[in-house]
Amino acid sequence: MTQPLRTDILIIGAGLAGSLLAWRLMQAGKSIHIVHHPSLLSASRVAAGLINPVTGQRLVLQENIELLLPSAKKLYRQLEAQFHSQFFFEKEMLRSLQHDKAKLAWKKRQNNPTYQSYLSNIDGQSSVIKQHQTGYLDTNALLDSLHTYFQERHCITISDVRQEDIKNYQTHCQWQHITASKLIFSQGWREINGKFFAFLPFQPAKGEILHLSTPHSLPDYILNQGKWLLPLKDKSFKIGATYQTDASDEQPSESGKHELLEALKNMPIKQKDISIISHQAGIRPNTLDKHPFLGMHPKHQHIGIFNGFGSKGSLLIPWHSQCMCEHLIHDTTLPSDADIQRFTCV
């Protein structure tokens, strides 16, 4: 018979969001327990982990980048020191300005001092610019290390969670044998089907990525031509990603593979002898207003959510996990653009 377990925070979901929040809470001295099931594919396991402060055809600088980027670098370096392994790789990006909208945006940005740390001209090039302070997170390696850490401390359980089995009391929550002062859902796009947070406006989008190998040399930078090409440390590379808002499954598709291989033909690498290592698909937990979902349920004060980071999780989660950690422990105010009260107080 399973022994009863008491913990401060019970986290449902162990993708990058749930795992980094758990790590923050443990470092702050809180007891945590995580429940997840590997068969439920996490978008974190598919994502390339790109970190890019300036995105879109209008070359928009990420809001609060002066907080987000230092927080991400600091946390990933701390985790690298903890696990004696490199997870975060800084790598510049070459961005092709393929459309008039992007070229016009660059004309506006190049004399803006706010953007000078992130974008620069390339001599002799009118349709290609260089992006700085970019890179990628090896999310799979980091999650493997974190999950091993949690397993060694017996604070992770492999199981599906039916939300109707969660009991919410005046002072705590309970799921099966686990009693927690607070319970946090961090299950990505699946929350749209949940009991507690279905009212939040998720806008899930399926993305597919190819992992490829080549005997030929690769550039030492990330290439962005609408689709991106990411050279990896083992001399393989990834290309992605597709974007589908009406997806009904997480399965790789022939149409997605074709779209990526067609984009690859326009990349400045030798096409001969390229082979496919893997073809993966995942569903991004995008949100209606492009901001994440943090906070406690308006009616169930011990049940909360930490979710909605879309395709920018590697950049957004470190700072927001610190905000959520402090909110859970000290009841500090959450960032207004991320607090789910923006939907419950209207």
C-alpha positions in Angstrom: 0.0 0.0 0.0 1.4 3.4 -1.0 2.4 5.5 2.0 0.8 8.9 2.4 3.0 11.8 1.4 2.9 15.5 2.4 4.6 18.2 0.4 4.5 21.9 0.1 4.0 22.1 -3.7 2.6 19.4 -6.0 3.4 20.1 -9.7 1.5 18.4 -12.5 3.7 18.3 -15.6 7.5 18.0 -16.0 8.3 19.8 -19.2 10.7 22.8 -19.0 8.2 25.0 -17.2 7.3 22.5 -14.5 10.8 21.2 -14.0 12.4 24.7 -13.7 9.7 25.8 -11.3 10.3 22.7 -9.2 14.1 23.4 -9.2 13.5 27.0 -8.1 11.2 25.9 -5.2 13.7 23.2 -4.0 16.5 25.7 -4.0 14.3 28.0 -1.9 13.9 25.2 0.7 10.4 24.0 -0.2 9.4 20.4 -0.5 8.0 19.6 -3.9 6.6 16.6 -5.7 6.1 16.2 -9.5 3.7 14.0 -11.3 4.1 13.4 -15.0 3.8 10.7 -17.6 6.5 10.4 -20.3 3.9 9.0 -22.8 2.3 12.5 -22.8 4.6 14.2 -25.2 6.0 17.5 -23.9 6.6 20.3 -26.4 9.8 20.9 -24.5 11.1 17.6 -25.7 10.6 18.5 -29.3 11.5 22.2 -29.3 14.9 23.3 -30.5 15.2 25.6 -27.4 16.1 28.7 -29.5 16.7 31.9 -27.6 16.2 34.9 -29.9 15.5 38.4 -28.5 14.2 39.9 -31.8 11.6 38.0 -33.8 9.0 38.4 -36.5 9.0 40.2 -39.8 8.7 43.5 -37.9 11.9 42.7 -35.9 10.3 43.2 -32.5 12.4 43.2 -29.4 11.1 40.9 -26.7 9.4 42.9 -24.0 11.4 42.9 -20.7 14.4 41.4 -22.5 16.6 43.2 -20.0 15.1 41.0 -17.3 14.5 37.8 -19.2 17.9 37.2 -20.9 20.1 37.7 -17.8 17.8 35.5 -15.8 17.9 32.8 -18.4 21.7 32.9 -18.7 22.2 32.9 -14.9 19.9 30.0 -14.3 21.3 27.8 -17.1 24.9 28.5 -16.0 23.9 27.5 -12.4 22.4 24.3 -13.7 25.4 23.6 -15.8 27.6 24.0 -12.7 25.3 21.7 -10.7 25.3 18.9 -13.3 28.8 19.4 -14.8 27.4 19.6 -18.3 26.7 22.3 -20.9 23.1 23.0 -21.7 23.1 26.6 -23.1 25.0 27.4 -26.2 25.5 31.0 -27.4 25.5 31.2 -31.1 24.8 34.2 -33.4 22.1 34.2 -36.0 22.1 35.4 -39.6 18.7 36.7 -40.5 17.5 36.9 -44.1 15.3 39.9 -44.8 13.1 38.1 -47.4 10.1 40.5 -47.4 9.6 44.2 -47.8 8.1 44.3 -44.4 11.3 43.0 -42.8 13.5 45.3 -44.9 11.4 48.3 -43.8 11.6 47.2 -40.2 15.4 47.0 -40.4 15.6 50.5 -41.7 13.7 51.7 -38.7 15.6 49.5 -36.2 19.2 50.1 -37.3 19.4 53.6 -35.9 17.5 52.7 -32.7 20.0 52.5 -29.8 17.7 50.0 -28.1 18.4 47.5 -30.8 22.1 47.9 -31.3 23.0 45.2 -28.8 20.8 42.7 -30.8 21.1 43.6 -34.5 23.8 44.7 -36.8 24.6 45.2 -40.5 26.8 43.0 -42.5 29.1 44.8 -44.9 28.1 44.4 -48.4 24.8 42.8 -47.6 21.4 44.6 -48.0 19.1 41.6 -47.3 21.0 39.9 -44.5 21.6 41.1 -41.0 23.3 39.6 -37.9 21.4 39.0 -34.7 23.3 38.9 -31.4 22.7 37.4 -28.0 21.0 34.4 -29.6 21.6 30.8 -29.0 19.9 27.6 -28.0 19.1 25.4 -25.0 19.6 21.7 -25.1 16.3 21.1 -23.5 16.4 17.3 -23.6 19.8 17.1 -21.9 18.7 19.6 -19.2 15.4 17.8 -18.6 17.2 14.4 -18.4 19.5 15.8 -15.7 16.7 17.4 -13.8 14.5 14.3 -13.8 17.4 12.2 -12.6 17.9 14.7 -9.8 14.2 14.5 -8.9 14.2 10.7 -9.1 17.3 10.4 -6.8 15.4 12.5 -4.2 12.2 10.5 -4.6 10.1 13.5 -5.5 8.7 12.5 -8.9 6.0 10.1 -9.7 5.2 8.6 -13.1 1.4 8.6 -13.6 -1.5 10.1 -15.5 -3.5 12.6 -13.5 -7.3 12.9 -13.9 -8.3 16.3 -12.6 -11.6 15.0 -11.3 -9.5 12.9 -8.8 -8.0 16.0 -7.3 -9.7 16.9 -3.9 -9.6 20.6 -3.0 -10.0 21.4 0.7 -10.0 24.6 2.7 -6.3 24.4 3.6 -4.8 21.9 1.1 -5.2 19.8 -2.0 -5.0 16.0 -2.3 -4.3 13.7 -5.3 -4.2 10.0 -4.5 -1.7 9.6 -1.6 -0.2 13.0 -1.9 -1.3 16.0 0.2 0.0 19.4 -0.8 -0.4 22.9 0.5 -0.6 24.1 -3.2 -1.0 22.3 -6.5 0.3 23.8 -9.8 -0.6 22.7 -13.2 2.1 22.9 -15.8 0.9 20.6 -18.6 1.2 22.7 -21.7 -1.5 22.8 -24.2 -3.5 19.9 -22.6 -4.8 22.4 -20.0 -7.5 23.4 -22.6 -9.2 20.1 -21.7 -8.7 20.4 -17.9 -11.3 21.0 -15.2 -9.8 24.1 -13.6 -8.2 26.3 -16.3 -10.2 25.7 -19.4 -11.4 29.3 -19.2 -7.9 30.6 -20.2 -7.6 31.4 -23.9 -4.9 29.0 -25.1 -4.2 29.0 -28.8 -2.2 25.8 -29.4 -0.1 25.5 -32.5 1.6 22.3 -33.9 5.2 22.5 -35.0 7.4 20.0 -36.7 11.1 19.8 -36.7 13.7 17.6 -38.6 16.9 16.5 -37.1 19.4 15.8 -39.9 23.0 14.7 -40.4 25.5 15.6 -43.1 29.1 14.8 -43.8 29.7 18.3 -44.9 30.7 21.3 -42.9 28.0 23.4 -41.3 28.0 27.2 -40.6 28.9 28.2 -37.0 25.8 30.4 -36.7 22.0 29.9 -36.7 20.4 30.7 -40.0 16.9 32.3 -40.2 15.2 32.3 -43.6 11.6 32.1 -42.4 12.5 28.6 -41.4 15.6 28.3 -39.2 18.6 26.0 -39.4 20.4 25.2 -36.2 23.9 23.6 -36.2 24.4 21.4 -33.1 27.5 20.5 -31.2 27.6 16.9 -32.6 27.8 18.2 -36.2 24.2 17.3 -36.9 21.6 20.1 -37.4 17.9 20.8 -37.0 15.6 22.6 -39.3 12.2 24.0 -38.3 9.6 24.7 -37.7 6.2 24.4 -39.2 3.2 26.2 -37.8 -0.3 24.7 -37.8 -3.1 26.1 -35.7 -5.8 23.6 -36.5 -3.8 20.4 -35.6 -5.7 17.5 -34.1 -2.7 15.4 -33.1 1.0 15.5 -32.3 2.1 13.1 -35.0 4.8 14.0 -37.6 3.2 14.4 -41.0 4.5 13.9 -44.5 3.3 17.4 -45.4 5.4 18.8 -42.6 8.5 16.9 -43.6 8.0 18.0 -47.2 7.7 21.7 -46.2 10.9 21.5 -44.2 12.9 19.7 -46.8 11.8 22.2 -49.4 13.0 25.0 -47.1 16.3 23.2 -46.7 16.9 23.4 -50.5 17.2 27.2 -50.2 19.7 27.0 -47.3 23.4 27.7 -48.0 24.6 24.2 -47.2 25.6 21.2 -49.4 22.5 19.1 -50.2 24.3 15.9 -51.0 24.2 13.0 -48.5 21.9 14.7 -46.0 20.0 12.1 -44.0 17.1 12.3 -41.5 17.9 11.3 -38.0 14.4 12.0 -36.6 11.2 13.8 -37.4 9.3 15.2 -34.4 6.1 17.1 -33.8 4.8 18.9 -30.8 2.1 21.4 -29.8 3.1 24.7 -28.5 1.0 26.1 -25.6 0.5 29.5 -27.2 -1.9 32.0 -25.7 -4.3 34.6 -27.1 -2.4 37.7 -25.9 1.1 36.1 -26.4 1.8 36.3 -22.6 2.1 33.3 -20.3 -0.4 32.1 -17.6 0.7 32.4 -14.0 -1.3 32.5 -10.8 -3.9 30.9 -8.6 -7.4 29.9 -9.6 -10.0 32.6 -8.8 -12.2 30.1 -6.8 -9.7 27.4 -5.7 -7.0 29.3 -3.8 -4.7 26.3 -3.5 -4.7 25.4 -7.2 -2.6 27.3 -9.6 -1.1 27.3 -13.1 2.4 27.9 -14.6 2.0 27.6 -18.4 1.5 29.3 -21.7 5.1 30.0 -22.8 4.5 29.1 -26.4 7.6 28.9 -28.6 9.8 31.1 -26.3 9.9 28.9 -23.3 13.7 28.7 -23.1 13.9 32.5 -22.8 10.7 33.2 -20.8 10.6 30.4 -18.2 13.6 31.2 -16.1 12.5 34.7 -15.0 8.8 33.8 -14.8 9.7 30.7 -12.7 11.4 33.0 -10.2 8.4 35.3 -10.1 6.1 32.3 -9.6 8.4 30.8 -6.9 8.3 34.1 -4.9 4.6 34.3 -5.3 4.0 30.8 -4.0 6.3 31.3 -1.0 5.9 35.0 -0.1 2.7 35.9 -1.9 4.5 38.6 -4.0 2.7 40.3 -6.8 3.0 38.5 -10.2 3.8 40.5 -13.4 0.5 42.0 -14.5 0.9 40.8 -18.1 1.3 37.2 -17.0 -1.0 37.0 -14.0 -4.2 35.1 -14.9 -6.2 37.8 -13.0 -6.2 39.7 -16.3 -8.9 37.2 -17.4 -10.7 36.7 -14.1 -11.0 40.3 -13.1 -12.7 41.6 -16.3 
